[in-house]
């Protein structure tokens, strides 16, 4: 019967006044003889549908309150001899009081303020995790802002009476307190400004960046001559290059780039012969017309220099020659458009250009038809940053040329860029 006698535990009402810095308080109860451990249940309702339960070996426990209000609690203890938990004790009450919200500035009602920009300050409690401030302006407009700090700086637009309402919320966004104050503001008379000389406009500082890129690309060379067609592939496992951009004013920008492509050995379609391909390289120089936008696109113009190789396809088919390469050099006049935009919160840079041959030469002329290649080159380029330093890009390049053969080149590739500065 000893077990049931000790199970009748009466708990007193506890009033908890929390300090500014702590939301944890020690809860104690009478020590039970022969008890090896206890558990405590705390709830916001007497039916204990939702509880916080903790175990302890001592008749006390540190409990963390997340919000003020009335809480109900009960305990039980474990008897090691009977190996049973006692029935719950009688229900006790814990009343947790919140610290009243206090305005530090303005401190009193109808306070007169002279400065145009003021910082409203207040002091909450440890339960206050966020605030909502409403300011009634003289023209009846309401300024509202949610914040987590205990101050707000605001510039007063008009003279008159301002009404301030402040609400506090706990960690569960439950409204805890509402406090209201008001103050008056009289705007000072505008000062007459002495005439001063117009400041000398400083020249815009130059902006520049240097980047490198590494690209993998795939190229298809299609040729037609004497009603015969031939197709070859020139793939590049890597292309490495540098790009430098300079913007020295609001109207002009300058860009330079160069690249070097390593090409894998390949063979002419329908032939078992193979040969090594010399590298491909290029150099570009452009001027950007920053103040001449066309539907949001920036026009640019400049010069391209390029070298690539073709097979002697015409000589192989007509004269039954062995497979060789001919290197071709070009200087182009180029015009294009570029644009920086965004898609799905991601920055996108796009660039397109059209070039026409000004000068061209070859390592040797064709034995079938003399002359050098001339024609057009088109480029579409798109890039998007991965981080502040790295970016991904896609390139599509198309050549349409006439010379020893009718030459059609399609090359596309994917690249990774790195920005030095």
Secondary structure, 3 states (H helix, E strand, C coil): CHHHHHCCCCCCCEEEECCCCCCEEEEECCCCCCEEEEEEEEECCCCCCCEEEEEECCCEEEEECCCCEEEEEEEEEEECCCCEECCCCCCEEEEEECCCCEEEECCCCCEEECCCEEEEEEECCCCCCEEEEEEECCCCCEEEEEECCCEEEEECCCCEEEEEEEEEECCCCCEEEEEEEEEEECCCCCCCCCCCCCCCCCCCCCEEEEEEEEEEEEEEEEEEECCEEEEEEEEEEEEEEEEEEEECCCCEEEEEEEEEEECCCEECCCCCCEECCCCEEEEEEEEEEEEEEECCEEEEEEEEEEEEEEECHHHHHHHCCCCCEEEEEEEEEEEEEEEEEEECCEEEEEEEEEEEEEEEEECCCCCCCCCCCEEEEEEEEEEEECCCCEEEEEEEEEEEEECCCEEEEEEEEEEEEEECC
